[in-house]
């Protein structure tokens, strides 16, 4: 393993002013997104949509450090035959690959899931590297509800994340380590805080046990935030302060960067939270975004499957990418949204 090279990639992924586009929706998830805009999820439509994002030069060049791809996209060519991965590289962005096989119901643990995909991972990564991928992503999903999460599920998910990360590094691929505590319930921000700290602590213990080099990873956590259905949802400042405190208590400073998931926050909420954290500052990592929905909801709506809407969709993507790029250095303000 060449740790200096892994560190260089990880550092580039969290470069100030830039962040990661999570465009790795699996076939089921992209179908849901397309259903919402009345577009059929065919291979050609998925290609056309993702190609329009990767050809959005202003957004990609200035604000997108890396793109997480679903396997289909990594090996897909654009309408003119150019591999999509080459469009990403041409814009100075780094291609990455989602390698988990999804969060599956965990036997013996009702209501909890375990993310699968370790079998044959090393061989897959070698092929993905040859195609241009320089980082990977694996998402563990932890739900909060009555009686969950359990220690058994937290531990199993953290162990799988750590084995994945070790296998990535052995194959010269930077692992994005994504333990997502869902914001779907009615829980308070304090319950999210407690579970997030527990999960992060467990993940970093497992990473140490599996001898993962922290200088060569990127952490993709949730923010510490109230559940979506909670009655008194915490405001922006509280989310920012509690997230920074939880991460300071659990994440070693050797990690080059934190790239948050948006997890179902509205576009502007996700931007405001990231900006508030960077305005506070005082932490040892670069903090940026690795958003899926909070970057793509606007361009998806603008596109709606029509070729005449490509320019408008590209503009909508550029706007969100620029807003989040500013948030990654604490330079965003609400007035810029209207502008
Ligand atoms: C883009 O969505 C990713 C893949 O999800 P599925 O495996 O369920 O299809 C997802 O892992 C995503 O990268 C993260 O959840 C971050 O996306 P959000 O929308 O939460 O920012």
Boltz pocket constraint, residues with backbone or C-beta under 6 A from the ligand:
constraints:
  - pocket:
      binder: B
      contacts: [[A, 22], [A, 23], [A, 24], [A, 25], [A, 26], [A, 27], [A, 28], [A, 29], [A, 30], [A, 68], [A, 102], [A, 139], [A, 180], [A, 260], [A, 261], [A, 262], [A, 263], [A, 264], [A, 290], [A, 291], [A, 292], [A, 293], [A, 294]]
      max_distance: 6.0
